[in-house]
Amino acid sequence: MYDIIIIGAGPAGLAAAAYCLQKRLEVLVIAPDLGGKANYRLHLAGLEGFEHITGEEIVRKFRSQLQYLDFAHVRDTVKHVDAKPGAKHETFTVTTEAGKHFPSRCVILTTGVEPIRLNVTDEERSLGRGLSYSAISHAPLFWERETAVVGSGVLALRSTAELAAIAKRVLLIAPEGLADSPLKRRLAIMDNVTILEKHTVRRLHADGYLHGITIRDPGGREQEVPVSGVFVELGLIPQSEVVKGLVDLDADGYVVVDDRCRTSRPGILAAGDVTNTYSEQVLIATGEGVKAALAAYDYLLGLEP
Ligand SMILES: Cc1cc2nc3c(=O)[nH]c(=O)nc-3n(C[C@H](O)[C@H](O)[C@H](O)COP(=O)(O)OP(=O)(O)OC[C@H]3O[C@@H](n4cnc5c(N)ncnc54)[C@H](O)[C@@H]3O)c2cc1C
């Protein structure tokens, strides 16, 4: 029986694992990779080495600390978590896609989010080479460039505002149209912002780096527009299915946590992008992972012997 099973090995999971190991707990990390989304890096033509602190670097430090501490890591994907009643407290069984079952007193979920993709030609090839799913992270790189944001929600409006302060021009392509709001009205009067409602992106054009997009207007006419940056802000899907039914999720599927990363079920904690905590950033996920580890440690200390 493990003290703690950490599901996911992105910034939140690795930071949690490092702290759990320092507490000499029996920890198992289950994830198909090590590093999660912090493994992504954005490259732009003619611009290298802009980021002073990269997520990659921070995660590499945690990873080498874990390797030094010789931690237990199973390379697999979790299918579900089950709670088992006990005489004094519940325990949990974590089942993986390979059909393995791992028992634990406590679980920390750090499975992150998946961005909704455009599903167009050249998307995979352009990822990190002009195509981004995170304006918060990458907008500062697009100084004086031609850019586009795709999306119809608050994320897309916010990203357009952020880019408008940096880029030469921002095309906001809103496939579903935009609801009226103060931010939409503010964007509508900016000189370097063009809003295209009910337009869709048909394809990306990349030749090493992204250099254009084909957009379709509501009448079906298509045109190619030169841009060197596209921000896909269609929404994020929290990877919370493995604990669905066990803990409270909010309306968008994020795991609801309190200020100590505790979920609605004692013994299950969650950290990072998969939770309803504000904003998706490596540094935030890392801090939340540390918090979850410390809260899990307190939980274990409080269990009846
Ligand atoms: C393209 C891109 C670029 C970004 N660039 C930056 C940046 O420059 N700076 C910055 O601060 N932030 C950036 N972000 C955001 C940042 O990467 C995330 O906020 C951060 O990685 C979240 O950490 P996390 O540990 O919560 O989740 P993730 O990093 O998403 O890690 C999730 C982990 O869970 C694993 N997992 C998922 N489902 C399962 C399952 N069922 N079973 C087992 N394991 C599972 C995954 O394999 C992974 O190991 C970027 C995000 C994206 C998508």
The ligand as a Gaussian input file, in Angstrom:
#p B3LYP/6-31G(d) Opt

LIG

0 1
 C        1.629000      24.495000     -25.971000
 C        1.698000      25.036000     -24.547000
 C        2.727000      25.904000     -24.222000
 C        2.822000      26.432000     -22.925000
 N        3.830000      27.303000     -22.633000
 C        3.968000      27.781000     -21.372000
 C        5.042000      28.670000     -21.019000
 O        5.851000      29.051000     -21.859000
 N        5.109000      29.100000     -19.727000
 C        4.212000      28.716000     -18.772000
 O        4.337000      29.103000     -17.615000
 N        3.182000      27.911000     -19.088000
 C        3.024000      27.430000     -20.351000
 N        1.976000      26.619000     -20.679000
 C        1.061000      26.214000     -19.609000
 C        1.767000      25.172000     -18.730000
 O        2.448000      24.253000     -19.566000
 C        0.775000      24.473000     -17.836000
 O        0.104000      25.452000     -17.046000
 C        1.468000      23.481000     -16.900000
 O        2.231000      22.537000     -17.626000
 C        0.425000      22.768000     -16.052000
 O        1.047000      21.783000     -15.288000
 P        0.226000      20.522000     -14.755000
 O        1.231000      19.695000     -14.025000
 O       -0.988000      20.970000     -14.059000
 O       -0.290000      19.764000     -16.064000
 P        0.470000      19.213000     -17.360000
 O        1.756000      19.896000     -17.605000
 O       -0.569000      19.259000     -18.422000
 O        0.796000      17.704000     -17.001000
 C       -0.214000      16.739000     -16.926000
 C        0.426000      15.385000     -16.678000
 O       -0.596000      14.416000     -16.446000
 C       -0.405000      13.315000     -17.321000
 N       -1.713000      12.694000     -17.518000
 C       -2.833000      13.189000     -18.103000
 N       -3.847000      12.293000     -18.046000
 C       -3.343000      11.210000     -17.391000
 C       -3.891000       9.949000     -16.993000
 N       -5.162000       9.614000     -17.251000
 N       -3.073000       9.060000     -16.350000
 C       -1.792000       9.367000     -16.057000
 N       -1.224000      10.553000     -16.398000
 C       -1.994000      11.451000     -17.051000
 C        0.239000      13.924000     -18.544000
 O        0.852000      12.931000     -19.336000
 C        1.229000      14.855000     -17.861000
 O        2.345000      14.145000     -17.365000
 C        1.861000      26.072000     -21.955000
 C        0.840000      25.176000     -22.291000
 C        0.745000      24.654000     -23.573000
 C       -0.371000      23.701000     -23.918000

